[in-house]
Structures are given as C-alpha cells and as structure tokens.
Amino acid sequence: MNALVIRKPAGAVALEDNDQWEMRFEIRSAHSGRIYIISRNKKSQKWGCSCMGWKRWRTCTHLTDGCGLSLSEIHGNGAISDDNSHKANRTLRLRQSKRPN
C-alpha cells in the first residue's frame, strides 16, 4: 500500500485532529490573505478546505497547488459523492451557457 505524501504549504500551521477531521492545517491564501483550514475527513478519507472555491465547486488551489494533491487524491476515487455535487454541476452549466458567442 502506497502512503499518501502531501506537501505542507509554506507558512502553514499544523492543527490538532478533531472528531471528524485529521491532518489539519491553517493556511493563508496567497491571493486574499485570508486564513483557511485544509484537512482530511477521517471517515470518507476525502480532503476539504474552508474556502469558497471548495464549498461551491469542490476544488481549490489550496489543496492542488499548495499541498500538491491531485483531484483523484482529493476526492478519493475521483468522484464527488456528497450532497452538494449537483450544485457544482449546475453552476458550471449556468456559467457555460452565459458565455458570449
């Protein structure tokens, strides 16, 4: 079994695990300067971030660029199986439909 190796973002602060989340880090956004928390869910083994990009589209640069994780590592098997996945797909379709010809 291969161990997952993540890159700790520069300036990240390690946080204590809690009931639901492990490998928790507090990071500062390079763009806005805001503080976000990235961590892995103990039960599903999927990664998450407290940023708006993660909450809306289930992808963010804090996990991919900051930690060096691929989308398949972030989402487990690569599929989004939470209750909010339909929101991300709907938002993407709406944005694509509003593009000028």
C-alpha positions in Angstrom: 0.0 0.0 0.0 1.4 3.4 -1.0 1.4 6.1 1.6 -0.1 9.4 0.6 2.5 12.2 0.7 1.3 15.8 0.9 3.4 18.9 0.7 3.0 21.2 3.7 2.4 24.7 2.3 4.9 27.3 3.2 3.7 29.1 6.4 1.1 26.5 7.2 0.3 25.9 10.8 -0.5 22.3 11.9 -3.7 22.0 13.9 -4.9 19.2 16.3 -7.1 16.5 14.8 -10.8 16.6 15.9 -13.6 14.1 15.9 -14.2 14.3 12.1 -11.0 15.7 10.6 -7.3 14.7 10.5 -4.1 16.2 9.0 -5.5 19.7 9.6 -3.5 22.8 8.6 -4.3 26.5 8.8 -3.0 28.3 5.7 -3.0 31.9 4.4 -4.3 32.5 0.9 -1.7 33.9 -1.4 -4.3 36.0 -3.2 -6.5 37.4 -0.5 -4.5 36.9 2.7 -7.5 35.1 4.3 -6.9 32.2 6.6 -8.3 28.8 5.6 -8.3 25.3 7.1 -7.5 22.3 5.0 -7.9 18.8 6.3 -8.9 15.2 5.5 -12.2 13.6 6.7 -11.5 10.6 8.9 -14.5 8.6 7.7 -14.5 9.3 3.9 -10.7 9.9 3.6 -11.6 12.9 1.3 -9.9 16.3 1.6 -11.6 19.6 2.2 -10.9 23.3 2.5 -12.9 26.1 4.2 -12.5 28.4 1.2 -15.4 29.4 -1.0 -14.0 27.6 -4.1 -14.1 24.4 -2.2 -17.6 25.0 -0.8 -19.0 25.8 -4.2 -17.1 23.8 -6.8 -15.2 21.2 -4.7 -11.8 22.3 -6.0 -9.3 24.8 -4.8 -5.7 25.8 -5.3 -5.0 25.4 -1.6 -5.2 21.7 -2.0 -3.9 21.2 -5.5 -1.1 23.9 -5.7 -0.5 24.3 -2.0 -0.4 20.7 -1.0 0.4 19.1 -4.3 -2.6 16.8 -4.2 -4.2 15.6 -7.4 -8.0 15.8 -7.9 -8.3 12.0 -7.6 -6.4 12.1 -4.3 -8.6 14.9 -3.0 -11.9 13.2 -3.9 -10.9 9.6 -3.1 -11.8 7.8 -6.3 -12.2 11.0 -8.3 -16.0 11.2 -7.9 -17.8 13.7 -5.8 -20.3 11.8 -3.8 -21.6 14.4 -1.3 -25.0 16.1 -1.3 -23.6 19.3 -2.9 -22.2 17.8 -6.1 -25.3 18.7 -8.0 -24.8 22.4 -7.1 -21.3 22.4 -8.6 -22.5 20.8 -11.8 -25.5 23.1 -12.1 -23.3 26.2 -11.5 -20.8 25.0 -14.2 -23.6 24.5 -16.7 -25.0 28.0 -16.0 -21.6 29.7 -16.4 -21.0 27.9 -19.7 -24.4 28.9 -21.0 -23.8 32.6 -20.3 -20.7 32.8 -22.5 -21.0 35.1 -25.5 -20.9 33.5 -29.0 
